Amino acid sequence: MSSAPASSDLTAWLRVFGLALAAFIFNTTEFVPVALLSDIARDFSMSTAQTGLIITIYAWAVSLCSLPAMLATRKMERKGLLTGTFVVFIASHLLSSIAWNFPILVVSRLGIALAHAVFWSITVPLAVRVAPNGKQAQALGLLSTGTVLAMVAGVPLGRVLGLHLGWRITFLSIAIVAILVLLSLASLLPKLPSQRTGSLKSLPILLRRPALMQLYLFTILIVTTHFVAYSYIEPFLRDVLHMDNTFTTTFLLLFGGAGILGSILFGRYGNRQPALPATLGTLTLTICCLLLSGIALSEVSLALTGIVWGGAIMVIGLAMQAIVLELAPDATDMAMSIFSGIYNIGIGGGALLGNLVSLHLGMQNLGYTAGALGICTLLWSLHIFQHKLCLRARLTRHALALGRVLVRNN
């Protein structure tokens, strides 16, 4: 049952749609620097490897802020909190658009990171609360669609704006869209008192759940694996594989578009047992990262790799969220806040590791580095999900069947 005040299904869906639009712009701004690294670096007379640290700084700021921000705001009415979050988000983007040096750009991104931390600690539970009765799963699917569209349209469009009008216009455009979304949500959302957020008292309870802690470690590993390669995909395609701007934009578009397919597949086949798509997605992502520096050298093979890679990371992300909500139904805001922080540790760690590899081993080795880490992550996923996947039982059945065949043949 929805805990929001009673309303028509149409109004409820408009509220969910507004939150999905908000997810779209928050995810767009998080990842759009990936598509603009070369332009930002050129503007500030820096290398792309140095500029890429802005991804690490942003992600780790989100990690540090997620839990404290959630605890500091846990008793605040949710509509007012969301409004304040948007105000900080918009003001920080305006500062980004006029940043006169790299440190000022970093400061503006820190403001966005703070807004990001609060937004994602409250939005998933909010979408469930305002959804029509019995439609909570569909509401989460629509929210994930907003996230997917950030990769499909937001990041490529941000790159196109950056290429033709300058990267500052990209950030200014995000601020303008955010103002429109804020006005829409302000008119649509009712007052939403805080509920089931958890507190510091619930933190030790969550920390004593081994399955949840193992999932958080898996999250760090798989997100780090992904962002070792993805953080520097724009300069990698340009400088290592010598692809032009058109193909790079197309690659980002295909990568994001594949997320829609991944979201559909997960919603249809993976929601009941998310451990399986998480494991299969990890295997797929690992192979794609290895292909980046190996076989995937032509435009066609690169495009296919990007499509499969984009679908895999979306499936993994949805699976992890589903498992978190399953393991912590009594403190969803707390658990999702920790998850957001953990996820961003992985983003920052991946970007930093990608930076170190680029500087000391060469950018051409990013795919191999990510692939090696992916193999370790795959082994960890097989370990923590073995009961859910029934691996031991399946292996035992196969062994017994093989034994019976051998006995008969002999």
Rosetta blueprint (number, residue, H / E / L):
1 M L
2 S L
3 S L
4 A L
5 P L
6 A L
7 S L
8 S L
9 D H
10 L H
11 T H
12 A H
13 W H
14 L H
15 R H
16 V H
17 F H
18 G H
19 L H
20 A H
21 L H
22 A H
23 A H
24 F H
25 I H
26 F H
27 N H
28 T H
29 T H
30 E H
31 F H
32 V H
33 P H
34 V H
35 A H
36 L H
37 L H
38 S H
39 D H
40 I H
41 A H
42 R H
43 D H
44 F L
45 S L
46 M L
47 S L
48 T H
49 A H
50 Q H
51 T H
52 G L
53 L H
54 I H
55 I H
56 T H
57 I H
58 Y H
59 A H
60 W H
61 A H
62 V H
63 S H
64 L H
65 C H
66 S H
67 L H
68 P H
69 A H
70 M H
71 L H
72 A H
73 T L
74 R L
75 K L
76 M L
77 E L
78 R H
79 K H
80 G H
81 L H
82 L H
83 T H
84 G H
85 T H
86 F H
87 V H
88 V H
89 F H
90 I H
91 A H
92 S H
93 H H
94 L H
95 L H
96 S H
97 S H
98 I H
99 A L
100 W L
101 N L
102 F H
103 P H
104 I H
105 L H
106 V H
107 V H
108 S H
109 R H
110 L H
111 G H
112 I H
113 A H
114 L H
115 A H
116 H H
117 A H
118 V H
119 F H
120 W H
121 S H
122 I H
123 T H
124 V H
125 P H
126 L H
127 A H
128 V H
129 R H
130 V H
131 A L
132 P L
133 N L
134 G L
135 K L
136 Q H
137 A H
138 Q H
139 A H
140 L H
141 G H
142 L H
143 L H
144 S H
145 T H
146 G H
147 T H
148 V H
149 L H
150 A H
151 M H
152 V H
153 A H
154 G H
155 V H
156 P H
157 L H
158 G H
159 R H
160 V H
161 L H
162 G H
163 L H
164 H H
165 L H
166 G L
167 W H
168 R H
169 I H
170 T H
171 F H
172 L H
173 S H
174 I H
175 A H
176 I H
177 V H
178 A H
179 I H
180 L H
181 V H
182 L H
183 L H
184 S H
185 L H
186 A H
187 S H
188 L H
189 L L
190 P L
191 K L
192 L L
193 P L
194 S L
195 Q L
196 R L
197 T L
198 G L
199 S L
200 L L
201 K L
202 S H
203 L H
204 P H
205 I H
206 L H
207 L H
208 R L
209 R L
210 P H
211 A H
212 L H
213 M H
214 Q H
215 L H
216 Y H
217 L H
218 F H
219 T H
220 I H
221 L H
222 I H
223 V H
224 T H
225 T H
226 H H
227 F H
228 V H
229 A H
230 Y H
231 S L
232 Y L
233 I H
234 E H
235 P H
236 F H
237 L H
238 R H
239 D H
240 V H
241 L L
242 H L
243 M L
244 D L
245 N H
246 T H
247 F H
248 T H
249 T H
250 T H
251 F H
252 L H
253 L H
254 L H
255 F H
256 G H
257 G H
258 A H
259 G H
260 I H
261 L H
262 G H
263 S H
264 I H
265 L H
266 F H
267 G H
268 R H
269 Y H
270 G H
271 N L
272 R L
273 Q L
274 P L
275 A H
276 L H
277 P H
278 A H
279 T H
280 L H
281 G H
282 T H
283 L H
284 T H
285 L H
286 T H
287 I H
288 C H
289 C H
290 L H
291 L H
292 L H
293 S L
294 G L
295 I L
296 A L
297 L L
298 S L
299 E H
300 V H
301 S H
302 L H
303 A H
304 L H
305 T H
306 G H
307 I H
308 V H
309 W H
310 G H
311 G H
312 A H
313 I H
314 M H
315 V H
316 I H
317 G H
318 L H
319 A H
320 M H
321 Q H
322 A H
323 I H
324 V H
325 L H
326 E H
327 L H
328 A L
329 P L
330 D L
331 A L
332 T H
333 D H
334 M H
335 A H
336 M H
337 S H
338 I H
339 F H
340 S H
341 G H
342 I H
343 Y H
344 N H
345 I H
346 G H
347 I H
348 G H
349 G H
350 G H
351 A H
352 L H
353 L H
354 G H
355 N H
356 L H
357 V H
358 S H
359 L H
360 H H
361 L L
362 G L
363 M H
364 Q H
365 N H
366 L H
367 G H
368 Y H
369 T H
370 A H
371 G H
372 A H
373 L H
374 G H
375 I H
376 C H
377 T H
378 L H
379 L H
380 W H
381 S H
382 L H
383 H H
384 I H
385 F L
386 Q H
387 H H
388 K H
389 L H
390 C L
391 L H
392 R H
393 A H
394 R H
395 L H
396 T H
397 R H
398 H H
399 A H
400 L H
401 A H
402 L H
403 G H
404 R H
405 V H
406 L H
407 V H
408 R H
409 N H
410 N L
